[in-house]
């Protein structure tokens, strides 16, 4: 097994999953893997099969090139992480907020503004 590639795929998969605000178990179920196996994939302890890689790209909405670290953006992200990255909770909140109707989004904004005071 190519350990460097496994770590690259795992790191990119984790970043994409967190960006979408998904839990490991959710992604595992969607791509047909047992959660423990998906966890090993994200930790860079295994390489996915080609069909699993295909399903993973579809569910995480990333290209195979991005998952394998073949794009300039993916290589730069691997080299350094921004200190201004969104926290997992914030990404999850943003993901959920994007699903809201306009009226509900206004209510959420009002509550968030009141809490921030």
C-alpha positions as a LaTeX table, in Angstrom:
\begin{tabular}{lrrr}
\hline
Residue & $x$ (\AA) & $y$ (\AA) & $z$ (\AA) \\
\hline
Unk1 & 0.00 & 0.00 & 0.00 \\
Unk2 & 1.18 & 3.51 & $-0.82$ \\
Unk3 & 1.02 & 5.08 & 2.66 \\
Unk4 & 1.55 & 8.64 & 1.41 \\
Unk5 & $-1.35$ & 8.32 & $-1.03$ \\
Unk6 & $-3.57$ & 6.79 & 1.66 \\
Unk7 & $-2.83$ & 9.72 & 4.00 \\
Unk8 & $-3.44$ & 12.22 & 1.19 \\
Unk9 & $-6.81$ & 10.66 & 0.30 \\
Unk10 & $-7.81$ & 10.36 & 3.95 \\
Unk11 & $-6.92$ & 13.96 & 4.76 \\
Unk12 & $-8.76$ & 15.29 & 1.69 \\
Unk13 & $-11.81$ & 13.11 & 2.41 \\
Unk14 & $-11.95$ & 14.35 & 6.00 \\
Unk15 & $-11.66$ & 17.99 & 4.92 \\
Unk16 & $-14.40$ & 17.57 & 2.29 \\
Unk17 & $-16.68$ & 15.71 & 4.72 \\
Unk18 & $-16.24$ & 18.36 & 7.41 \\
Unk19 & $-16.80$ & 21.12 & 4.86 \\
Unk20 & $-20.17$ & 19.54 & 4.07 \\
Unk21 & $-20.96$ & 19.19 & 7.77 \\
Unk22 & $-21.30$ & 15.42 & 7.60 \\
Unk23 & $-20.41$ & 12.78 & 10.16 \\
Unk24 & $-18.20$ & 9.82 & 9.26 \\
Unk25 & $-21.10$ & 7.40 & 9.75 \\
Unk26 & $-23.24$ & 9.38 & 7.29 \\
Unk27 & $-20.60$ & 9.23 & 4.57 \\
Unk28 & $-19.86$ & 5.57 & 5.28 \\
Unk29 & $-23.52$ & 4.64 & 4.87 \\
Unk30 & $-23.87$ & 6.67 & 1.68 \\
Unk31 & $-20.89$ & 5.01 & 0.00 \\
Unk32 & $-21.62$ & 1.53 & 1.28 \\
Unk33 & $-18.84$ & 1.09 & 3.83 \\
Unk34 & $-18.93$ & 0.10 & 7.47 \\
Unk35 & $-18.17$ & 3.17 & 9.63 \\
Unk36 & $-15.04$ & 1.56 & 11.10 \\
Unk37 & $-13.68$ & 0.94 & 7.59 \\
Unk38 & $-14.45$ & 4.52 & 6.53 \\
Unk39 & $-12.67$ & 5.76 & 9.66 \\
Unk40 & $-9.56$ & 3.78 & 8.65 \\
Unk41 & $-9.75$ & 5.37 & 5.19 \\
Unk42 & $-9.83$ & 8.91 & 6.67 \\
Unk43 & $-6.92$ & 8.10 & 8.97 \\
Unk44 & $-4.83$ & 7.02 & 5.99 \\
Unk45 & $-4.67$ & 3.39 & 7.09 \\
Unk46 & $-6.13$ & 2.00 & 3.86 \\
Unk47 & $-6.73$ & 2.86 & 0.24 \\
Unk48 & $-10.27$ & 2.75 & $-1.15$ \\
Unk49 & $-11.19$ & 0.45 & $-4.01$ \\
Unk50 & $-11.87$ & 2.18 & $-7.32$ \\
Unk51 & $-15.68$ & 1.84 & $-6.95$ \\
Unk52 & $-15.47$ & 3.20 & $-3.38$ \\
Unk53 & $-13.28$ & 6.09 & $-4.56$ \\
Unk54 & $-15.87$ & 6.89 & $-7.24$ \\
Unk55 & $-18.75$ & 6.87 & $-4.74$ \\
Unk56 & $-16.66$ & 8.92 & $-2.28$ \\
Unk57 & $-16.00$ & 11.59 & $-4.91$ \\
Unk58 & $-19.70$ & 11.77 & $-5.72$ \\
Unk59 & $-20.85$ & 12.01 & $-2.09$ \\
Unk60 & $-18.19$ & 14.52 & $-1.02$ \\
Unk61 & $-18.53$ & 16.51 & $-4.25$ \\
Unk62 & $-14.81$ & 16.49 & $-5.01$ \\
Unk63 & $-12.81$ & 15.30 & $-7.98$ \\
Unk64 & $-10.56$ & 12.24 & $-7.81$ \\
Unk65 & $-7.67$ & 14.59 & $-8.56$ \\
Unk66 & $-8.45$ & 16.62 & $-5.45$ \\
Unk67 & $-8.75$ & 13.51 & $-3.27$ \\
Unk68 & $-5.45$ & 12.17 & $-4.55$ \\
Unk69 & $-3.64$ & 15.49 & $-4.11$ \\
Unk70 & $-3.03$ & 16.01 & $-7.82$ \\
Unk71 & $-4.41$ & 19.56 & $-8.06$ \\
Unk72 & $-2.32$ & 22.64 & $-7.15$ \\
Unk73 & $-4.97$ & 23.67 & $-4.60$ \\
Unk74 & $-4.90$ & 20.26 & $-2.91$ \\
Unk75 & $-1.10$ & 20.30 & $-2.71$ \\
Unk76 & $-1.11$ & 23.78 & $-1.21$ \\
Unk77 & $-3.74$ & 22.80 & 1.37 \\
Unk78 & $-1.64$ & 19.80 & 2.32 \\
Unk79 & 1.42 & 21.97 & 2.87 \\
Unk80 & $-0.26$ & 24.50 & 5.14 \\
Unk81 & $-3.61$ & 24.97 & 6.80 \\
Unk82 & $-5.16$ & 28.37 & 7.26 \\
Unk83 & $-5.61$ & 29.50 & 10.85 \\
Unk84 & $-8.90$ & 31.03 & 9.77 \\
Unk85 & $-10.43$ & 27.67 & 8.87 \\
Unk86 & $-14.00$ & 27.27 & 9.97 \\
Unk87 & $-14.58$ & 25.01 & 12.92 \\
Unk88 & $-16.52$ & 21.79 & 12.31 \\
Unk89 & $-19.51$ & 23.15 & 14.25 \\
Unk90 & $-19.54$ & 26.34 & 12.19 \\
Unk91 & $-19.33$ & 24.36 & 8.93 \\
Unk92 & $-22.21$ & 22.16 & 10.08 \\
Unk93 & $-24.27$ & 25.23 & 11.00 \\
Unk94 & $-23.57$ & 26.79 & 7.59 \\
Unk95 & $-24.53$ & 23.55 & 5.86 \\
Unk96 & $-27.82$ & 23.41 & 7.74 \\
Unk97 & $-28.50$ & 27.13 & 7.22 \\
Unk98 & $-28.17$ & 26.69 & 3.45 \\
Unk99 & $-31.13$ & 24.30 & 3.53 \\
Unk100 & $-33.45$ & 26.80 & 5.28 \\
Unk101 & $-36.22$ & 28.78 & 3.65 \\
Unk102 & $-35.73$ & 32.58 & 3.62 \\
Unk103 & $-38.12$ & 33.16 & 6.53 \\
Unk104 & $-36.41$ & 30.54 & 8.71 \\
Unk105 & $-33.00$ & 31.91 & 7.78 \\
Unk106 & $-34.09$ & 35.37 & 8.95 \\
Unk107 & $-35.20$ & 33.87 & 12.27 \\
Unk108 & $-31.86$ & 32.08 & 12.67 \\
Unk109 & $-30.00$ & 35.30 & 11.94 \\
Unk110 & $-32.09$ & 37.11 & 14.56 \\
Unk111 & $-31.34$ & 34.45 & 17.19 \\
Unk112 & $-27.63$ & 34.41 & 16.34 \\
Unk113 & $-27.46$ & 38.19 & 16.57 \\
Unk114 & $-29.13$ & 38.13 & 20.00 \\
Unk115 & $-26.75$ & 35.42 & 21.24 \\
Unk116 & $-23.69$ & 37.33 & 19.99 \\
Unk117 & $-24.51$ & 40.40 & 22.08 \\
\hline
\end{tabular}
